[in-house]
Amino acid sequence: MLNQLRADFYRLSHTMGIYLTLLVTIIYSAIITGKELIGGIIVSDYSMKELNSIKVWSLKDGINASTLSSSLLVYIFIGIFVMTIGYEFSQKTYKNTLVSGITRTQFIVSKYLIMLINIFAFSLIYFFTSIVTGMTLSRSVGTSWSSLLTMIFKTSLVIAFFISVIFELAILVLLLTSSIVTGSVFIVAFPILVATLHNIADWSWLKYFDFFSVALKISLKLIPNNQLWNYISISLVVVLITMVLSVVVIRNKEM
């Protein structure tokens, strides 16, 4: 599996699309911080009035605004999904990988890890771009540097994990339909559909599957510590079940 991970990293590093995705991520972060905007699809009840009332933003305020605006990242990062696994299925080159000695389980796990690592790295760059932009504008830190860097690391990790849950579900959809378009549409539609149903329907259990809302609420410390593990454990179970189902599907897929 390590060889597969190295091969995927090498392939992605030589793919123009990954750099375009990175460029869009950087530009998006710079615009939010530089223009003092809050973009994306707001799925958190965090008070935006607090940010809007601040006359001079600090670096910490820029990070908070970037966190609120990070709901759009799941759509920007679709390129990572497409380039990591979607392209292989559209060109049917995944067959070459599977006959090279790697097991189906290792194939699915390695694809998930590649996406998770890339999403985490891009999320870090997203937040560090906010810091660089704020420093360019001579803004104060607003807190200690250690607290700011810890905030960036934890927020990037949380966002990366919950986006990866959606992408893992999309892998299963891709395997079931053999359609990269369907898998990509699922990534677009799933967060919106779950968030909409959660808001209009009286189904309290849906909050555990509103993955991006959960990511933002955890990052902004809006979920009590005694409830935090419930959200994380359910998401981990979803990832594990989806992986198992993906392995079952790919084992029964015609080579």
C-alpha positions as CSV (number, residue, x, y, z in Angstrom):
1,M,0.0,0.0,0.0
2,L,2.9,2.3,0.6
3,N,4.0,1.9,-3.0
4,Q,0.4,2.9,-4.0
5,L,0.6,6.0,-1.8
6,R,3.9,7.0,-3.3
7,A,2.6,6.4,-6.8
8,D,-0.5,8.5,-6.2
9,F,1.5,11.4,-4.6
10,Y,3.9,11.3,-7.6
11,R,1.0,11.3,-10.1
12,L,-0.8,14.1,-8.4
13,S,2.4,16.2,-8.1
14,H,2.6,16.0,-11.9
15,T,-1.0,16.9,-12.5
16,M,-1.8,20.5,-13.5
17,G,-5.3,20.2,-12.0
18,I,-3.9,19.9,-8.4
19,Y,-2.0,23.2,-8.8
20,L,-5.1,24.9,-10.2
21,T,-7.1,23.6,-7.2
22,L,-4.3,25.0,-4.9
23,L,-4.4,28.3,-6.7
24,V,-8.1,28.7,-6.3
25,T,-7.8,27.9,-2.6
26,I,-5.1,30.5,-2.1
27,I,-7.0,33.2,-4.1
28,Y,-10.3,32.4,-2.2
29,S,-8.5,32.8,1.2
30,A,-6.7,36.0,0.2
31,I,-10.0,37.6,-1.0
32,I,-11.8,36.7,2.2
33,T,-9.1,38.1,4.4
34,G,-8.0,41.0,2.3
35,K,-11.6,42.3,1.6
36,E,-12.8,41.4,5.1
37,L,-15.6,39.2,3.7
38,I,-17.4,36.1,4.8
39,G,-18.2,33.8,1.8
40,G,-19.2,30.3,1.2
41,I,-22.4,28.6,2.3
42,I,-22.8,29.6,5.9
43,V,-23.9,26.6,7.9
44,S,-23.0,27.8,11.4
45,D,-24.9,29.9,13.9
46,Y,-21.7,31.6,14.9
47,S,-22.4,35.3,15.3
48,M,-21.2,37.2,12.2
49,K,-22.2,40.4,13.8
50,E,-19.1,40.2,16.0
51,L,-16.8,40.1,13.0
52,N,-18.9,42.8,11.1
53,S,-18.6,45.1,14.1
54,I,-14.8,45.0,14.2
55,K,-13.3,48.1,12.6
56,V,-9.8,46.8,12.3
57,W,-9.4,43.0,11.8
58,S,-6.6,41.1,13.4
59,L,-5.0,37.9,12.1
60,K,-7.3,35.9,14.5
61,D,-10.3,37.7,13.0
62,G,-9.1,36.7,9.5
63,I,-8.9,33.1,10.6
64,N,-12.4,33.2,12.1
65,A,-13.7,34.6,8.9
66,S,-11.9,32.0,6.9
67,T,-13.3,29.3,9.1
68,L,-16.9,30.5,8.5
69,S,-16.1,30.8,4.8
70,S,-14.6,27.3,4.6
71,S,-17.9,25.7,3.7
72,L,-17.0,26.4,0.1
73,L,-13.9,24.3,0.3
74,V,-15.8,21.0,-0.1
75,Y,-16.6,22.2,-3.6
76,I,-13.2,23.6,-4.4
77,F,-11.6,20.3,-3.3
78,I,-13.8,18.2,-5.7
79,G,-10.8,18.3,-8.0
80,I,-8.8,16.3,-5.4
81,F,-11.5,13.6,-5.6
82,V,-11.5,13.6,-9.3
83,M,-7.8,13.4,-9.7
84,T,-7.3,10.9,-6.9
85,I,-9.8,8.2,-8.0
86,G,-12.3,9.6,-10.4
87,Y,-9.8,9.8,-13.3
88,E,-8.8,6.2,-12.9
89,F,-12.3,5.0,-13.2
90,S,-13.2,7.2,-16.1
91,Q,-10.1,5.9,-18.0
92,K,-10.5,2.4,-16.4
93,T,-6.8,2.5,-15.4
94,Y,-7.7,1.3,-11.9
95,K,-7.6,-2.3,-13.4
96,N,-3.8,-1.9,-13.9
97,T,-3.4,-1.0,-10.2
98,L,-5.5,-3.9,-9.0
99,V,-3.6,-6.5,-11.0
100,S,-0.2,-5.2,-9.8
101,G,-0.5,-6.9,-6.4
102,I,-2.4,-4.5,-4.3
103,T,-5.6,-5.8,-2.6
104,R,-9.0,-4.2,-3.0
105,T,-9.0,-3.2,0.6
106,Q,-5.5,-1.5,0.3
107,F,-6.7,0.2,-2.8
108,I,-9.7,1.8,-1.1
109,V,-7.8,2.7,2.1
110,S,-5.0,4.2,0.2
111,K,-7.3,6.4,-1.9
112,Y,-9.0,7.6,1.3
113,L,-5.7,8.4,2.9
114,I,-4.4,10.3,-0.2
115,M,-7.5,12.5,-0.2
116,L,-7.4,13.1,3.6
117,I,-3.7,14.1,3.5
118,N,-4.2,16.4,0.5
119,I,-7.3,18.0,1.9
120,F,-5.5,18.6,5.2
121,A,-2.4,20.1,3.4
122,F,-4.6,22.4,1.3
123,S,-6.6,23.4,4.4
124,L,-3.4,24.4,6.1
125,I,-2.4,26.4,3.1
126,Y,-5.8,28.0,3.1
127,F,-5.4,29.3,6.6
128,F,-1.8,30.2,6.3
129,T,-2.7,32.3,3.2
130,S,-5.1,34.2,5.5
131,I,-2.2,34.9,7.9
132,V,0.2,36.0,5.1
133,T,-2.6,38.3,3.7
134,G,-3.2,39.8,7.1
135,M,0.5,40.4,7.8
136,T,0.8,42.0,4.4
137,L,-1.9,44.5,5.5
138,S,0.0,45.1,8.8
139,R,-2.7,43.6,11.0
140,S,-2.0,42.7,14.6
141,V,-2.0,39.0,15.7
142,G,-5.0,39.4,18.0
143,T,-3.8,36.6,20.3
144,S,-0.5,34.7,20.9
145,W,1.2,33.1,18.0
146,S,1.1,29.7,19.6
147,S,-2.7,30.0,20.1
148,L,-3.1,31.1,16.5
149,L,-1.0,28.3,15.0
150,T,-2.7,25.7,17.3
151,M,-6.1,27.0,16.1
152,I,-5.0,26.7,12.4
153,F,-3.7,23.1,12.9
154,K,-6.8,21.9,14.8
155,T,-9.3,23.6,12.4
156,S,-7.5,22.2,9.4
157,L,-7.5,18.7,10.8
158,V,-11.3,18.9,11.7
159,I,-12.3,20.3,8.3
160,A,-10.1,17.8,6.4
161,F,-11.6,14.8,8.3
162,F,-15.2,15.8,7.8
163,I,-14.7,16.6,4.1
164,S,-13.0,13.2,3.8
165,V,-16.1,11.5,5.1
166,I,-18.2,13.1,2.3
167,F,-15.5,12.1,-0.2
168,E,-15.4,8.5,1.1
169,L,-19.2,8.3,0.6
170,A,-18.6,9.7,-3.0
171,I,-16.1,6.8,-3.6
172,L,-18.9,4.3,-2.9
173,V,-21.3,6.2,-5.2
174,L,-18.6,6.2,-7.9
175,L,-18.1,2.5,-7.5
176,L,-21.8,1.7,-7.6
177,T,-22.5,3.9,-10.7
178,S,-19.1,3.8,-12.5
179,S,-19.7,7.5,-13.1
180,I,-17.3,10.2,-12.1
181,V,-20.1,12.7,-12.8
182,T,-22.5,11.1,-10.4
183,G,-19.8,10.9,-7.7
184,S,-19.0,14.6,-8.2
185,V,-22.6,15.6,-8.1
186,F,-23.1,13.6,-4.9
187,I,-20.3,15.7,-3.3
188,V,-22.1,18.9,-4.4
189,A,-25.6,17.8,-3.4
190,F,-25.1,15.8,-0.2
191,P,-24.1,18.7,2.2
192,I,-26.8,20.9,0.8
193,L,-29.5,18.2,1.0
194,V,-28.6,17.1,4.6
195,A,-28.3,20.7,5.8
196,T,-31.7,21.6,4.2
197,L,-33.5,18.6,5.7
198,H,-31.9,19.3,9.0
199,N,-33.3,22.8,9.0
200,I,-36.8,22.1,7.8
201,A,-37.5,18.6,9.1
202,D,-37.8,17.6,12.8
203,W,-35.1,14.9,12.5
204,S,-32.6,15.6,15.3
205,W,-30.4,12.6,14.3
206,L,-29.6,14.3,11.0
207,K,-27.3,16.7,12.9
208,Y,-24.7,13.9,13.1
209,F,-24.6,13.6,9.3
210,D,-24.5,17.3,8.6
211,F,-20.7,16.8,8.3
212,F,-19.7,20.3,7.3
213,S,-21.8,22.0,9.8
214,V,-20.3,19.7,12.4
215,A,-16.8,20.7,11.2
216,L,-17.5,24.4,11.6
217,K,-19.2,24.1,14.9
218,I,-16.3,22.0,16.3
219,S,-13.8,24.5,14.9
220,L,-15.7,27.4,16.5
221,K,-16.2,25.5,19.7
222,L,-20.0,25.6,19.4
223,I,-20.4,21.9,20.4
224,P,-20.1,21.0,24.1
225,N,-17.2,18.7,24.9
226,N,-19.5,16.1,26.3
227,Q,-21.2,15.8,22.9
228,L,-18.1,16.1,20.8
229,W,-17.2,12.4,20.8
230,N,-20.7,11.5,19.6
231,Y,-20.2,13.4,16.4
232,I,-16.7,12.1,15.8
233,S,-17.5,8.5,16.5
234,I,-20.5,8.5,14.2
235,S,-18.4,10.0,11.4
236,L,-15.7,7.3,12.0
237,V,-18.4,4.6,11.8
238,V,-19.7,6.0,8.6
239,V,-16.1,6.0,7.1
240,L,-15.5,2.4,8.2
241,I,-18.9,1.1,6.9
242,T,-18.5,3.0,3.6
243,M,-15.0,1.5,3.2
244,V,-16.3,-2.0,3.8
245,L,-19.1,-1.5,1.3
246,S,-16.7,0.0,-1.3
247,V,-14.4,-3.1,-0.9
248,V,-17.4,-5.4,-1.4
249,V,-18.5,-3.5,-4.5
250,I,-15.1,-3.4,-6.1
251,R,-14.5,-7.1,-5.5
252,N,-17.7,-7.8,-7.4
253,K,-16.8,-5.4,-10.2
254,E,-15.9,-6.9,-13.6
255,M,-12.2,-6.5,-14.4
